[in-house]
């Protein structure tokens, strides 16, 4: 019997029979062509994140010690960097690097360059890569605004909750956003205590006795960052439940909250050094992380 052609209104899938579609192939070729530049910019992005977290943690530690520091967020750290020699150039390069980092994370999730697989866990990890890229884009936008001279308070976590609360089902959207942030915080804890920290690092290039120190520093930094994001997520959920209309504070608000608790200055000091450790972890990634697009 002669096979009948597929109906015009229901074309057969090209991907299932003949491999990737032309569009997918063109995107893959573009990713490979941009690969070297994306990888270089991703390393700049890692370094940018590292510097920001070191500054945020150091300022909080100085505040605890009474040496003139303050609790601030990424935007506040960038504003301080802007005041240094060549600060505007540094911020602009950081923004470009963060965008490159975001592109790399999107490509890694799409092409599974880190071999996460298609299991539920693998897909969740790849979705986390997308989330990491989105966060980097947010930081890049902040950096560009600071470089352009906009030194006002960040609206990243302050004003968007109010805007969402004013739309239909806004409270559910805000609460969902808060739960996602809390889930991200729990993921940070999992990485801190149950993951192979050095898995994606080319540490064979440095002496063995540094490997353990890098692992301890990274676990400490991830745990501290997890605490901060857990508090931010809680802020967002509470804003949805209470429907207060007040803006939600970000990293600086979380650090302030820690400092006001019993033994707050001591705990804040530990968290501050943890954020410095996380920043140093990002600097290690900038130098020794495996950054690939294929």
C-alpha positions, 0 to 999 in steps of 0.5 A, a space after each residue: 500500500 502506498 503511504 499517504 502524505 501527511 495532511 497539510 494542516 498537520 505537518 509531520 515534525 522535522 525534528 523527530 524524523 530528520 534531527 534538529 530543525 534549521 533554526 536550532 542548527 543556526 542557533 547552535 552555530 551562532 553559540 559556537 561562533 560566539 563561544 570564545 567571547 562568551 566564555 571570556 565575558 562569563 569569567 569577567 561576570 564571575 569576577 564582577 559578582 565576586 567583587 560585589 559580594 566581597 564589598 557587601 560583606 566587608 561593609 557589613 563586617 566593618 559596621 559590626 566592628 564600628 569602623 564606619 561600614 554599613 549594610 547594603 546590597 549589590 547596588 550600594 556596593 557598585 555605588 562605592 566602586 563608582 567612587 574609586 579611580 576608574 570606577 565608571 569603567 570598572 562598573 561598565 566592564 562588570 555590566 558587560 561581563 554579567 551579560 556575558 555570564 547570563 548568555 553562558 548560563 542560558 547556553 549551558 541550560 539549553 545545550 546541557 554543556 555540564 551534562 545535567 541530563 533530562 531527569 527531573 533533577 537534571 531539568 531542575 538544575 538546568 532551570 537553576 542555570 536559567 535563573 542564575 542568568 536572569 539574576 545576572 541580567 538584573 545585576 547588569 542592569 543595576 550596574 549600567 544604571 549606576 554607571 549612568 549616574 543613577 545612585 538612587 535605591 534599587 527597585 529590584 526587590 523594593 517596588 516590584 512587590 507593590 506593583 504585583 500586589 495591585 494586579 488581579 491575583 497579585 498576592 498569589 504571584 508575589 507569594 509564589 515569587 517568595 517561595 521561589 526565593 526560599 527554594 533557591 535559598 534551600 538549594 544554596 544550603 544543599 550545595 553548601 552541605 551536600 554537593 561536590 564543590 570543586 567538581 567544575 574547577 580546574 584545580 589540578 593547576 594549583 597545589 593540592 593543599 589549597 583544594 580543601 581551603 577552597 572547598 571550606 570557603 565555598 561551603 561557608 559562603 554558600 551557607 551564608 548566602 542561603 541565610 540571606 536569601 531565606 530571609 529575603 524570601 520570607 520578606 516577600 511571602 509576608 508582604 503577600 500575606 499581610 498585603 501591607 503595600 510596603 516595599 520589600 527590602 533586599 540583601 541590606 534589609 536581610 542583614 539589618 534584620 539579622 543584626 537586630 536579633 538576639 546576638 545579632 551583631 555576632 551572627 551578622 559578623 559571621 554572615 558578613 564574613 560568609 558573604 566575603 567568602 562567597 565573593 572569593 568563591 566567585 573569584 576562584 570561579 573566574 580563574 579556574 571554573 570550567 566555562 564551555 559552550 559545547 
